[in-house]
């Protein structure tokens, strides 16, 4: 096995690991790899608040923070809020937040700054939802 190292584990942990083997000949390397993969895949998304967004080139504070779900998959950060149609995939959290902010601004331009007469019923509803995110907007 190329590039291996040894680790010390307690006898008790060794017995516990043995009880998790799929078959008696499964190596500890394979077992630990399987456990790590399972832990990574079954981890629930993390939630972070988005407090400020950019609207019309101006940074504005939201009346209530937007809760963003954050998942990490294959080294990429996935940030989303389905209700507000926000989605970003980025190599790091900072860039993901920048993408979400840009996506929010695009939604604002498409649904709030646009003439209401050209919007469908669902688009008008989404427009009201966006406006409700700020104090004093209607």
N, CA, C and O atoms as a MOPAC input file, in Angstrom:
PM7 MOZYME 1SCF
protein

 N      0.85500 1    -1.17400 1     0.00000 1
 C      0.00000 1     0.00000 1     0.00000 1
 C      0.90200 1     1.23800 1     0.00000 1
 O      1.61300 1     1.46200 1     0.97900 1
 N      0.89700 1     2.03500 1    -1.04500 1
 C      1.76300 1     3.20900 1    -1.11400 1
 C      1.32100 1     4.29600 1    -0.14500 1
 O      0.13900 1     4.45000 1     0.15900 1
 N      2.32300 1     5.05200 1     0.33300 1
 C      2.05600 1     6.19000 1     1.21200 1
 C      1.16200 1     5.84300 1     2.39400 1
 O      0.07300 1     6.40000 1     2.53800 1
 N      1.61200 1     4.94100 1     3.22300 1
 C      0.84800 1     4.58300 1     4.41500 1
 C      1.57400 1     5.07600 1     5.64800 1
 O      2.76200 1     5.39500 1     5.59600 1
 N      0.86200 1     5.13600 1     6.74600 1
 C      1.44800 1     5.48100 1     8.03700 1
 C      0.76600 1     4.63600 1     9.08800 1
 O     -0.28000 1     4.03600 1     8.84300 1
 N      1.36200 1     4.59800 1    10.24400 1
 C      0.73900 1     3.82700 1    11.31600 1
 C      0.15100 1     4.79700 1    12.33800 1
 O      0.64900 1     5.90600 1    12.52700 1
 N     -0.91000 1     4.35300 1    12.98300 1
 C     -1.53400 1     5.13800 1    14.03900 1
 C     -1.74800 1     4.22700 1    15.23500 1
 O     -1.85900 1     3.01000 1    15.08600 1
 N     -1.80600 1     4.81500 1    16.41000 1
 C     -2.06300 1     4.03800 1    17.62000 1
 C     -3.51500 1     4.24600 1    18.01600 1
 O     -3.99900 1     5.37500 1    18.08900 1
 N     -4.19600 1     3.14500 1    18.26900 1
 C     -5.56900 1     3.20700 1    18.76000 1
 C     -5.67700 1     2.28600 1    19.96300 1
 O     -4.91200 1     1.33100 1    20.09700 1
 N     -6.61100 1     2.57100 1    20.81700 1
 C     -6.79100 1     1.73500 1    22.00100 1
 C     -7.36800 1     0.38200 1    21.59100 1
 O     -7.98800 1     0.24700 1    20.53600 1
 N     -7.15600 1    -0.59300 1    22.43000 1
 C     -7.69000 1    -1.93200 1    22.17300 1
 C     -9.21100 1    -1.88100 1    22.10100 1
 O     -9.82300 1    -2.55100 1    21.27000 1
 N     -9.81200 1    -1.08900 1    22.97100 1
 C    -11.27400 1    -0.95900 1    22.96300 1
 C    -11.77300 1    -0.41600 1    21.62100 1
 O    -12.74900 1    -0.92300 1    21.06700 1
 N    -11.09700 1     0.62100 1    21.10000 1
 C    -11.49700 1     1.17900 1    19.81200 1
 C    -11.28500 1     0.16700 1    18.69200 1
 O    -12.08100 1     0.09500 1    17.75700 1
 N    -10.22100 1    -0.61000 1    18.78700 1
 C     -9.97100 1    -1.64400 1    17.77300 1
 C    -11.12800 1    -2.64100 1    17.74800 1
 O    -11.58300 1    -3.03000 1    16.67300 1
 N    -11.60800 1    -3.05700 1    18.92200 1
 C    -12.75000 1    -3.98100 1    18.98100 1
 C    -14.00400 1    -3.33200 1    18.39100 1
 O    -14.78100 1    -3.98100 1    17.68900 1
 N    -14.18800 1    -2.05000 1    18.68400 1
 C    -15.35100 1    -1.34700 1    18.13700 1
 C    -15.26400 1    -1.24500 1    16.61900 1
 O    -16.26200 1    -1.42100 1    15.92000 1
 N    -14.06800 1    -0.96100 1    16.11300 1
 C    -13.88000 1    -0.91100 1    14.66200 1
 C    -14.12800 1    -2.27400 1    14.03300 1
 O    -14.75200 1    -2.37700 1    12.97600 1
 N    -13.63500 1    -3.31900 1    14.69000 1
 C    -13.85100 1    -4.67600 1    14.16500 1
 C    -15.34100 1    -4.98800 1    14.04400 1
 O    -15.76300 1    -5.66600 1    13.10700 1
 N    -16.12800 1    -4.50000 1    14.98300 1
 C    -17.56500 1    -4.78900 1    14.94300 1
 C    -18.27100 1    -4.04200 1    13.80300 1
 O    -19.40100 1    -4.37700 1    13.44700 1
 N    -17.60900 1    -3.04100 1    13.23800 1
 C    -18.19300 1    -2.26700 1    12.14100 1
 C    -17.77400 1    -2.76200 1    10.75800 1
 O    -18.25400 1    -2.26300 1     9.74100 1
 N    -16.88100 1    -3.74000 1    10.72900 1
 C    -16.41400 1    -4.25400 1     9.43800 1
 C    -17.55700 1    -4.93400 1     8.69200 1
 O    -18.37500 1    -5.63400 1     9.28700 1
 N    -17.59800 1    -4.71500 1     7.37700 1
 C    -18.61200 1    -5.33400 1     6.53400 1
 C    -18.31800 1    -6.82200 1     6.37600 1
 O    -19.23600 1    -7.64000 1     6.32300 1
 N    -17.04700 1    -7.16500 1     6.30300 1
 C    -16.62000 1    -8.56500 1     6.24700 1
 C    -15.30300 1    -8.67000 1     7.00800 1
 O    -14.59200 1    -7.67200 1     7.12900 1
 N    -14.96000 1    -9.84200 1     7.52300 1
 C    -13.78700 1    -9.99500 1     8.38800 1
 C    -12.46800 1    -9.55200 1     7.75500 1
 O    -11.55800 1    -9.14400 1     8.47600 1
 N    -12.34200 1    -9.61700 1     6.44300 1
 C    -11.07700 1    -9.27300 1     5.78700 1
 C    -11.00800 1    -7.80100 1     5.36700 1
 O    -10.02800 1    -7.37800 1     4.75400 1
 N    -12.03500 1    -7.02500 1     5.69100 1
 C    -11.99600 1    -5.59700 1     5.35800 1
 C    -10.85100 1    -4.94800 1     6.12700 1
 O    -10.72400 1    -5.15200 1     7.33500 1
 N    -10.02400 1    -4.17500 1     5.44800 1
 C     -8.88300 1    -3.53700 1     6.11000 1
 C     -9.36800 1    -2.34000 1     6.93100 1
 O    -10.44000 1    -1.78600 1     6.68400 1
 N     -8.54800 1    -1.95800 1     7.91400 1
 C     -8.89100 1    -0.77300 1     8.69900 1
 C     -8.90000 1     0.46600 1     7.80300 1
 O     -9.71300 1     1.36900 1     8.00000 1
 N     -8.00200 1     0.50900 1     6.82600 1
 C     -7.96600 1     1.62200 1     5.88300 1
 C     -9.30200 1     1.74000 1     5.14000 1
 O     -9.86500 1     2.82900 1     5.03200 1
 N     -9.79800 1     0.61200 1     4.63300 1
 C    -11.08600 1     0.62300 1     3.92700 1
 C    -12.23400 1     0.97500 1     4.86700 1
 O    -13.13400 1     1.73300 1     4.50500 1
 N    -12.19400 1     0.41900 1     6.07300 1
 C    -13.24500 1     0.67600 1     7.05500 1
 C    -13.30000 1     2.15500 1     7.42600 1
 O    -14.37200 1     2.76100 1     7.41900 1
 N    -12.14900 1     2.73200 1     7.75000 1
 C    -12.11400 1     4.14300 1     8.14800 1
 C    -12.51600 1     5.03100 1     6.97200 1
 O    -13.23500 1     6.01400 1     7.15400 1
 N    -12.05600 1     4.69100 1     5.77000 1
 C    -12.46100 1     5.44700 1     4.58100 1
 C    -13.96600 1     5.41900 1     4.38300 1
 O    -14.57500 1     6.43900 1     4.05900 1
 N    -14.56800 1     4.24800 1     4.57600 1
 C    -16.02600 1     4.11000 1     4.43400 1
 C    -16.74700 1     4.93700 1     5.49200 1
 O    -17.73600 1     5.60500 1     5.18800 1
 N    -16.25900 1     4.89800 1     6.73400 1
 C    -16.88800 1     5.66200 1     7.81400 1
 C    -16.79200 1     7.17100 1     7.57000 1
 O    -17.74600 1     7.90800 1     7.82000 1
 N    -15.63900 1     7.61900 1     7.08300 1
 C    -15.46000 1     9.04400 1     6.79900 1
 C    -16.39700 1     9.47800 1     5.67600 1
 O    -17.02500 1    10.53300 1     5.76400 1
 N    -16.49500 1     8.67000 1     4.62300 1
 C    -17.40000 1     8.99500 1     3.51100 1
 C    -18.84300 1     9.07300 1     3.99000 1
 O    -19.58400 1     9.98000 1     3.61200 1
 N    -19.23400 1     8.11500 1     4.82300 1
 C    -20.60400 1     8.10300 1     5.34200 1
 C    -20.86700 1     9.33900 1     6.20300 1
 O    -21.92200 1     9.96400 1     6.09700 1
 N    -19.90300 1     9.68300 1     7.05100 1
 C    -20.07800 1    10.85500 1     7.91900 1
 C    -20.20000 1    12.12300 1     7.08600 1
 O    -21.00600 1    12.99700 1     7.40400 1
 N    -19.41500 1    12.23200 1     6.03400 1
 C    -19.45100 1    13.41600 1     5.17800 1
 C    -20.78100 1    13.51000 1     4.44000 1
 O    -21.35800 1    14.59200 1     4.33300 1
 N    -21.27100 1    12.38200 1     3.93100 1
 C    -22.50900 1    12.37300 1     3.15700 1
 C    -23.74100 1    12.58900 1     4.02000 1
 O    -24.72500 1    13.16800 1     3.55900 1
 N    -23.70000 1    12.13100 1     5.26700 1
 C    -24.89100 1    12.21500 1     6.10800 1
 C    -24.92600 1    13.47700 1     6.96100 1
 O    -25.83900 1    13.66100 1     7.76600 1
 N    -23.94500 1    14.33800 1     6.78900 1
 C    -23.90400 1    15.57300 1     7.55500 1
 C    -25.00400 1    16.51300 1     7.06500 1
 O    -25.08800 1    16.79400 1     5.86900 1
 N    -25.84300 1    17.00000 1     7.97300 1
 C    -26.90700 1    17.91600 1     7.54300 1
 C    -26.30600 1    19.25200 1     7.10500 1
 O    -25.19700 1    19.59700 1     7.51200 1
 N    -27.02700 1    19.99700 1     6.28800 1
 C    -26.50800 1    21.29000 1     5.85700 1
 C    -26.36100 1    22.24200 1     7.03600 1
 O    -27.11000 1    22.16800 1     8.01000 1
 N    -25.40000 1    23.12100 1     6.93400 1
 C    -25.17600 1    24.16400 1     7.92000 1
 C    -25.97900 1    25.38700 1     7.47600 1
 O    -26.17700 1    25.60800 1     6.28100 1
 N    -26.42700 1    26.15700 1     8.41900 1
 C    -27.19000 1    27.36600 1     8.09500 1
 C    -26.40500 1    28.58400 1     8.56200 1
 O    -25.89800 1    28.61500 1     9.68300 1
 N    -26.31100 1    29.58500 1     7.69400 1
 C    -25.67400 1    30.84200 1     8.08000 1
 C    -26.60300 1    31.99500 1     7.70500 1
 O    -27.32500 1    31.91600 1     6.71100 1
 N    -26.58300 1    33.05900 1     8.49700 1
 C    -27.45400 1    34.19800 1     8.19200 1
 C    -26.80800 1    35.14700 1     7.18300 1
 O    -25.61200 1    35.43100 1     7.25500 1
 N    -27.60400 1    35.62100 1     6.26200 1
 C    -27.17700 1    36.67200 1     5.34000 1
 C    -27.84800 1    37.94800 1     5.83700 1
 O    -29.07300 1    38.06800 1     5.80100 1
 N    -27.04900 1    38.88900 1     6.29600 1
 C    -27.56900 1    40.08700 1     6.95600 1
 C    -27.62400 1    41.28200 1     6.00600 1
 O    -28.51600 1    42.12400 1     6.11000 1
 N    -26.67300 1    41.35100 1     5.08500 1
 C    -26.58600 1    42.46800 1     4.14700 1
 C    -26.62800 1    41.95100 1     2.71400 1
 O    -26.12800 1    40.86500 1     2.42100 1
 N    -27.22700 1    42.73200 1     1.83000 1
 C    -27.23800 1    42.42200 1     0.39800 1
 C    -26.95900 1    43.71200 1    -0.37500 1
 O    -27.06100 1    44.81600 1     0.16100 1
 N    -26.61000 1    43.54400 1    -1.62600 1
 C    -26.36800 1    44.69600 1    -2.49200 1
 C    -27.59300 1    44.89800 1    -3.38500 1
 O    -28.04300 1    43.97700 1    -4.06700 1
 N    -28.11600 1    46.11200 1    -3.36500 1
 C    -29.26200 1    46.47500 1    -4.20400 1
 C    -28.91900 1    47.80200 1    -4.86700 1
 O    -28.66500 1    48.79600 1    -4.18700 1
 N    -28.91200 1    47.81400 1    -6.19200 1
 C    -28.59000 1    49.04300 1    -6.91800 1
 C    -27.20000 1    49.55400 1    -6.60200 1
 O    -26.97600 1    50.76400 1    -6.57100 1
 N    -26.26300 1    48.65000 1    -6.36600 1
 C    -24.89300 1    49.03700 1    -6.05500 1
 C    -24.68700 1    49.49500 1    -4.62400 1
 O    -23.57200 1    49.85000 1    -4.23900 1
 N    -25.74800 1    49.49200 1    -3.83200 1
 C    -25.69000 1    49.95400 1    -2.44000 1
 C    -25.86300 1    48.76300 1    -1.49700 1
 O    -26.73300 1    47.92100 1    -1.71700 1
 N    -25.03900 1    48.69000 1    -0.45100 1
 C    -25.16100 1    47.62400 1     0.54500 1
 C    -26.28000 1    48.00900 1     1.50600 1
 O    -26.26500 1    49.08900 1     2.09700 1
 N    -27.25800 1    47.10200 1     1.65500 1
 C    -28.40700 1    47.37500 1     2.52400 1
 C    -28.57500 1    46.26000 1     3.54100 1
 O    -28.31500 1    45.09000 1     3.26000 1
 N    -29.02000 1    46.65500 1     4.73600 1
 C    -29.28300 1    45.67200 1     5.79100 1
 C    -30.70900 1    45.15300 1     5.65000 1
 O    -31.64800 1    45.91700 1     5.42400 1
 N    -30.84700 1    43.85400 1     5.78700 1
 C    -32.16600 1    43.22300 1     5.71400 1
 C    -32.90900 1    43.40800 1     7.03200 1
 O    -32.28200 1    43.49100 1     8.08800 1
 N    -34.22400 1    43.47400 1     6.98500 1
 C    -35.03000 1    43.58100 1     8.20500 1
 C    -34.80900 1    42.35200 1     9.08400 1
 O    -34.68500 1    42.47100 1    10.30300 1
 N    -34.75900 1    41.19900 1     8.47900 1
 C    -34.46100 1    39.93000 1     9.15200 1
 C    -33.44200 1    39.20000 1     8.29000 1
 O    -33.55600 1    39.21600 1     7.06500 1
 N    -32.44500 1    38.55800 1     8.90000 1
 C    -31.45900 1    37.83300 1     8.09100 1
 C    -32.11100 1    36.72700 1     7.25100 1
 O    -33.08500 1    36.09900 1     7.66600 1
 N    -31.55400 1    36.51200 1     6.08100 1
 C    -31.95900 1    35.39800 1     5.22600 1
 C    -31.13300 1    34.19300 1     5.65800 1
 O    -29.90900 1    34.28000 1     5.76300 1
 N    -31.79600 1    33.07800 1     5.90600 1
 C    -31.07800 1    31.87000 1     6.29800 1
 C    -30.61400 1    31.13900 1     5.03800 1
 O    -31.42600 1    30.71400 1     4.21700 1
 N    -29.30500 1    31.00300 1     4.90400 1
 C    -28.73000 1    30.26800 1     3.78000 1
 C    -28.30900 1    28.88500 1     4.24700 1
 O    -27.67800 1    28.74800 1     5.29500 1
 N    -28.64800 1    27.87400 1     3.48900 1
 C    -28.14500 1    26.52900 1     3.74300 1
 C    -26.78700 1    26.43100 1     3.06200 1
 O    -26.60800 1    26.90900 1     1.94200 1
 N    -25.83400 1    25.80800 1     3.74800 1
 C    -24.49400 1    25.63900 1     3.19400 1
 C    -24.12700 1    24.17100 1     3.27300 1
 O    -24.17300 1    23.56400 1     4.34200 1
 N    -23.76600 1    23.61100 1     2.14100 1
 C    -23.29200 1    22.23800 1     2.07500 1
 C    -21.93300 1    22.24700 1     1.39400 1
 O    -21.65100 1    23.10500 1     0.55700 1
 N    -21.09300 1    21.28400 1     1.76000 1
 C    -19.80400 1    21.12600 1     1.10200 1
 C    -19.81600 1    19.76400 1     0.43400 1
 O    -20.02400 1    18.73800 1     1.08100 1
 N    -19.59000 1    19.77400 1    -0.87300 1
 C    -19.59800 1    18.53400 1    -1.63300 1
 C    -18.43500 1    18.56400 1    -2.61600 1
 O    -18.31400 1    19.48600 1    -3.42200 1
 N    -17.59300 1    17.55800 1    -2.54100 1
 C    -16.42200 1    17.45800 1    -3.42600 1
 C    -15.58200 1    18.73100 1    -3.39400 1
 O    -15.09600 1    19.18400 1    -4.43000 1
 N    -15.41200 1    19.30600 1    -2.20800 1
 C    -14.57100 1    20.48100 1    -2.04900 1
 C    -15.20000 1    21.78800 1    -2.49300 1
 O    -14.53600 1    22.82500 1    -2.46800 1
 N    -16.45700 1    21.76800 1    -2.89900 1
 C    -17.13000 1    22.99200 1    -3.31900 1
 C    -18.22900 1    23.34600 1    -2.32600 1
 O    -18.90300 1    22.47300 1    -1.78100 1
 N    -18.39300 1    24.64200 1    -2.10600 1
 C    -19.44200 1    25.13400 1    -1.21700 1
 C    -20.70000 1    25.39000 1    -2.03300 1
 O    -20.66100 1    26.04100 1    -3.07700 1
 N    -21.81300 1    24.86700 1    -1.53900 1
 C    -23.10700 1    25.07800 1    -2.18100 1
 C    -23.95500 1    25.86700 1    -1.19000 1
 O    -24.25700 1    25.38300 1    -0.09900 1
 N    -24.33300 1    27.06800 1    -1.56800 1
 C    -25.15200 1    27.93500 1    -0.71800 1
 C    -26.49300 1    28.12500 1    -1.40800 1
 O    -26.55200 1    28.37300 1    -2.61200 1
 N    -27.58100 1    28.00700 1    -0.63000 1
 C    -28.88800 1    28.16000 1    -1.26000 1
 C    -29.96200 1    28.57800 1    -0.27000 1
 O    -29.87100 1    28.34300 1     0.93500 1
 N    -30.98100 1    29.21000 1    -0.83700 1
 C    -32.22800 1    29.50400 1    -0.15500 1
 C    -33.28900 1    29.38300 1    -1.23400 1
 O    -33.44100 1    30.27600 1    -2.06800 1
 N    -34.02100 1    28.27900 1    -1.21700 1
 C    -34.98200 1    28.00000 1    -2.28200 1
 C    -36.09900 1    29.03800 1    -2.35300 1
 O    -36.51200 1    29.42900 1    -3.44500 1
 N    -36.58700 1    29.48200 1    -1.20600 1
 C    -37.71400 1    30.42400 1    -1.19400 1
 C    -37.37300 1    31.73100 1    -1.90600 1
 O    -38.24500 1    32.36500 1    -2.50000 1
 N    -36.10200 1    32.13200 1    -1.84400 1
 C    -35.69200 1    33.38800 1    -2.47800 1
 C    -34.91900 1    33.16100 1    -3.77200 1
 O    -34.30500 1    34.08300 1    -4.30900 1
 N    -34.95500 1    31.94100 1    -4.26000 1
 C    -34.32300 1    31.59000 1    -5.54400 1
 C    -32.85100 1    31.95800 1    -5.58100 1
 O    -32.36200 1    32.53700 1    -6.55100 1
 N    -32.15300 1    31.61100 1    -4.50500 1
 C    -30.72600 1    31.90100 1    -4.41400 1
 C    -29.94700 1    30.59800 1    -4.45600 1
 O    -30.26800 1    29.65200 1    -3.73700 1
 N    -28.92400 1    30.55000 1    -5.29700 1
 C    -28.07200 1    29.37200 1    -5.40600 1
 C    -26.69700 1    29.80700 1    -5.87100 1
 O    -26.56500 1    30.57200 1    -6.82600 1
 N    -25.66600 1    29.30800 1    -5.18200 1
 C    -24.28600 1    29.57800 1    -5.58600 1
 C    -23.44800 1    28.34200 1    -5.30800 1
 O    -23.63400 1    27.66400 1    -4.29800 1
 N    -22.53100 1    28.06100 1    -6.20700 1
 C    -21.55200 1    26.99000 1    -6.02600 1
 C    -20.19300 1    27.64300 1    -6.19800 1
 O    -19.91800 1    28.26400 1    -7.22400 1
 N    -19.33500 1    27.49800 1    -5.17900 1
 C    -18.05400 1    28.20500 1    -5.20100 1
 C    -16.97100 1    27.38800 1    -4.49600 1
 O    -17.27500 1    26.48400 1    -3.71800 1
 N    -15.70700 1    27.71300 1    -4.77400 1
 C    -14.61100 1    26.97600 1    -4.14500 1
 C    -14.41700 1    27.30800 1    -2.66400 1
 O    -13.79100 1    26.53700 1    -1.93700 1
 N    -14.94900 1    28.44800 1    -2.21000 1
 C    -14.84500 1    28.79400 1    -0.78900 1
 C    -16.08200 1    29.58700 1    -0.36100 1
 O    -16.85600 1    30.06500 1    -1.19000 1
 N    -16.24000 1    29.70800 1     0.93400 1
 C    -17.43000 1    30.35100 1     1.49500 1
 C    -17.52200 1    31.82800 1     1.10900 1
 O    -18.60300 1    32.32400 1     0.79200 1
 N    -16.40200 1    32.51600 1     1.13500 1
 C    -16.39600 1    33.94600 1     0.80100 1
 C    -16.92500 1    34.17300 1    -0.61300 1
 O    -17.79600 1    35.01400 1    -0.83200 1
 N    -16.39300 1    33.41800 1    -1.56700 1
 C    -16.84200 1    33.57400 1    -2.95100 1
 C    -18.31200 1    33.16900 1    -3.09900 1
 O    -19.05100 1    33.77700 1    -3.87400 1
 N    -18.73000 1    32.14800 1    -2.36100 1
 C    -20.12600 1    31.72800 1    -2.39200 1
 C    -21.05800 1    32.83000 1    -1.91400 1
 O    -22.11400 1    33.05400 1    -2.50500 1
 N    -20.66800 1    33.52300 1    -0.84100 1
 C    -21.48300 1    34.62900 1    -0.33400 1
 C    -21.53600 1    35.77900 1    -1.33600 1
 O    -22.56900 1    36.43200 1    -1.48300 1
 N    -20.43100 1    36.02200 1    -2.01700 1
 C    -20.42100 1    37.06600 1    -3.04300 1
 C    -21.36300 1    36.69500 1    -4.19200 1
 O    -22.07400 1    37.55000 1    -4.72000 1
 N    -21.36000 1    35.41700 1    -4.57300 1
 C    -22.25700 1    34.96400 1    -5.64700 1
 C    -23.72300 1    35.06200 1    -5.23400 1
 O    -24.57200 1    35.46100 1    -6.03200 1
 N    -24.02000 1    34.69700 1    -3.98100 1
 C    -25.40200 1    34.79100 1    -3.49300 1
 C    -25.85600 1    36.24700 1    -3.49300 1
 O    -26.98600 1    36.54700 1    -3.87800 1
 N    -24.98600 1    37.14200 1    -3.06700 1
 C    -25.31700 1    38.56700 1    -3.06200 1
 C    -25.57300 1    39.07000 1    -4.48100 1
 O    -26.50000 1    39.84700 1    -4.70800 1
 N    -24.75900 1    38.63300 1    -5.42600 1
 C    -24.96100 1    39.02000 1    -6.83000 1
 C    -26.27200 1    38.44100 1    -7.36100 1
 O    -26.98800 1    39.09800 1    -8.11600 1
 N    -26.57600 1    37.21300 1    -6.96200 1
 C    -27.83200 1    36.57900 1    -7.38900 1
 C    -29.03400 1    37.33600 1    -6.81400 1
 O    -30.04100 1    37.52200 1    -7.49700 1
 N    -28.91900 1    37.77100 1    -5.55300 1
 C    -29.99900 1    38.55700 1    -4.94800 1
 C    -30.21300 1    39.84100 1    -5.73900 1
 O    -31.34800 1    40.22100 1    -6.02600 1
 N    -29.12500 1    40.50200 1    -6.08500 1
 C    -29.23700 1    41.76000 1    -6.82900 1
 C    -29.87200 1    41.53400 1    -8.20400 1
 O    -30.65100 1    42.36400 1    -8.67200 1
 N    -29.54600 1    40.42600 1    -8.84100 1
 C    -30.16400 1    40.09000 1   -10.12900 1
 C    -31.66300 1    39.87700 1    -9.96300 1
 O    -32.45600 1    40.36700 1   -10.76600 1
 N    -32.05300 1    39.14200 1    -8.91400 1
 C    -33.48300 1    38.94200 1    -8.64200 1
 C    -34.17900 1    40.28300 1    -8.41300 1
 O    -35.28700 1    40.51100 1    -8.89900 1
 N    -33.51800 1    41.15900 1    -7.67000 1
 C    -34.08700 1    42.47500 1    -7.38200 1
 C    -34.33800 1    43.24500 1    -8.68000 1
 O    -35.40300 1    43.83300 1    -8.87100 1
 N    -33.34500 1    43.23300 1    -9.56300 1
 C    -33.49300 1    43.93700 1   -10.84800 1
 C    -34.62300 1    43.32900 1   -11.68000 1
 O    -35.41000 1    44.04800 1   -12.29500 1
 N    -34.69100 1    42.00700 1   -11.69100 1
 C    -35.67800 1    41.31500 1   -12.52800 1
 C    -37.10800 1    41.41100 1   -12.00800 1
 O    -38.05500 1    41.38700 1   -12.79400 1
 N    -37.27300 1    41.52200 1   -10.68600 1
 C    -38.62700 1    41.47000 1   -10.13300 1
 C    -39.09300 1    42.75900 1    -9.46000 1
 O    -40.29600 1    43.00800 1    -9.38300 1
 N    -38.17000 1    43.57900 1    -8.97500 1
 C    -38.57200 1    44.79500 1    -8.26100 1
 C    -38.39000 1    46.03800 1    -9.12900 1
 O    -39.27600 1    46.89000 1    -9.19100 1
 N    -37.25700 1    46.13800 1    -9.79100 1
 C    -36.99200 1    47.33400 1   -10.59400 1
 C    -37.71500 1    47.30000 1   -11.93900 1
 O    -37.80900 1    48.32100 1   -12.62200 1
 N    -38.20600 1    46.17200 1   -12.30600 1
 C    -38.92200 1    46.00900 1   -13.57900 1
 C    -40.35700 1    46.52700 1   -13.42300 1
 O    -40.91100 1    46.52200 1   -12.32400 1
 N    -40.93900 1    46.96400 1   -14.51300 1
 C    -42.32600 1    47.43600 1   -14.51600 1
 C    -43.25300 1    46.28600 1   -14.11400 1
 O    -43.19900 1    45.19900 1   -14.69000 1
 N    -44.09300 1    46.54300 1   -13.12700 1
 C    -45.00800 1    45.51700 1   -12.60700 1
 C    -45.94500 1    44.95800 1   -13.66700 1
 O    -46.33700 1    43.79400 1   -13.58800 1
 N    -46.30800 1    45.75600 1   -14.64400 1
 C    -47.29100 1    45.30900 1   -15.63300 1
 C    -46.78300 1    44.13100 1   -16.46800 1
 O    -47.58100 1    43.40300 1   -17.05800 1
 N    -45.48400 1    43.94000 1   -16.52100 1
 C    -44.92900 1    42.83200 1   -17.29100 1
 C    -44.71800 1    41.57300 1   -16.47700 1
 O    -44.18300 1    40.59100 1   -16.99300 1
 N    -45.12900 1    41.57600 1   -15.20300 1
 C    -44.90800 1    40.42300 1   -14.32900 1
 C    -46.15600 1    39.55400 1   -14.22600 1
 O    -47.28000 1    40.05600 1   -14.22500 1
 N    -45.94100 1    38.25800 1   -14.13900 1
 C    -47.04800 1    37.31500 1   -13.93400 1
 C    -47.45800 1    37.33200 1   -12.46500 1
 O    -46.81600 1    37.98500 1   -11.64300 1
 N    -48.52300 1    36.61700 1   -12.14400 1
 C    -48.99200 1    36.55000 1   -10.75300 1
 C    -47.92600 1    36.02100 1    -9.80700 1
 O    -47.71900 1    36.57800 1    -8.72800 1
 N    -47.25000 1    34.95100 1   -10.20400 1
 C    -46.19000 1    34.38000 1    -9.36700 1
 C    -45.01400 1    35.32500 1    -9.21600 1
 O    -44.40900 1    35.41000 1    -8.14800 1
 N    -44.69100 1    36.04000 1   -10.29300 1
 C    -43.59600 1    37.00400 1   -10.24500 1
 C    -43.94600 1    38.18200 1    -9.33900 1
 O    -43.08400 1    38.70200 1    -8.63000 1
 N    -45.21400 1    38.60200 1    -9.36200 1
 C    -45.64900 1    39.68600 1    -8.47000 1
 C    -45.57000 1    39.25800 1    -7.00900 1
 O    -45.19200 1    40.04200 1    -6.13800 1
 N    -45.92900 1    38.01800 1    -6.76000 1
 C    -45.84400 1    37.48100 1    -5.39800 1
 C    -44.37800 1    37.46300 1    -4.93000 1
 O    -44.07900 1    37.84500 1    -3.79900 1
 N    -43.47900 1    37.02200 1    -5.80200 1
 C    -42.05600 1    36.99100 1    -5.47200 1
 C    -41.53200 1    38.41200 1    -5.26100 1
 O    -40.69300 1    38.64100 1    -4.39000 1
 N    -42.01800 1    39.35700 1    -6.04900 1
 C    -41.63800 1    40.76500 1    -5.90600 1
 C    -42.00400 1    41.26700 1    -4.50800 1
 O    -41.20200 1    41.92200 1    -3.84300 1
 N    -43.22200 1    40.95200 1    -4.07600 1
 C    -43.66800 1    41.36500 1    -2.73300 1
 C    -42.79600 1    40.73100 1    -1.64800 1
 O    -42.48200 1    41.36100 1    -0.63800 1
 N    -42.41400 1    39.48400 1    -1.87500 1
 C    -41.55200 1    38.79700 1    -0.90800 1
 C    -40.20200 1    39.50800 1    -0.80500 1
 O    -39.69100 1    39.70700 1     0.29700 1
 N    -39.62700 1    39.88800 1    -1.93600 1
 C    -38.34800 1    40.60500 1    -1.92100 1
 C    -38.48000 1    41.95000 1    -1.21900 1
 O    -37.62900 1    42.31800 1    -0.40900 1
 N    -39.54400 1    42.68300 1    -1.52500 1
 C    -39.75600 1    43.98900 1    -0.89500 1
 C    -39.93300 1    43.87100 1     0.61700 1
 O    -39.50600 1    44.74900 1     1.36500 1
 N    -40.55900 1    42.79400 1     1.06100 1
 C    -40.81500 1    42.61600 1     2.49800 1
 C    -39.53500 1    42.36100 1     3.29800 1
 O    -39.56000 1    42.38400 1     4.52900 1
 N    -38.44200 1    42.12200 1     2.62100 1
 C    -37.18100 1    41.85100 1     3.31400 1
 C    -36.53100 1    43.10900 1     3.88700 1
 O    -35.57900 1    43.02000 1     4.66200 1
 N    -37.04300 1    44.27800 1     3.50800 1
 C    -36.47000 1    45.54800 1     3.95000 1
 C    -37.50500 1    46.36400 1     4.70300 1
 O    -38.69400 1    46.31600 1     4.38900 1
 N    -37.05000 1    47.11500 1     5.70000 1
 C    -37.93200 1    48.04200 1     6.41500 1
 C    -38.33900 1    49.16300 1     5.46500 1
 O    -37.50500 1    49.69700 1     4.73500 1
 N    -39.61900 1    49.51600 1     5.47500 1
 C    -40.08900 1    50.66800 1     4.71900 1
 C    -40.32300 1    50.43400 1     3.24100 1
 O    -40.66300 1    51.37800 1     2.52800 1
 N    -40.15600 1    49.21700 1     2.75300 1
 C    -40.43900 1    48.92900 1     1.33600 1
 C    -41.87000 1    48.41900 1     1.22700 1
 O    -42.39000 1    47.80500 1     2.15800 1
 N    -42.49600 1    48.67400 1     0.10000 1
 C    -43.86300 1    48.16500 1    -0.07600 1
 C    -44.05000 1    47.61700 1    -1.46300 1
 O    -45.13600 1    47.14400 1    -1.79900 1

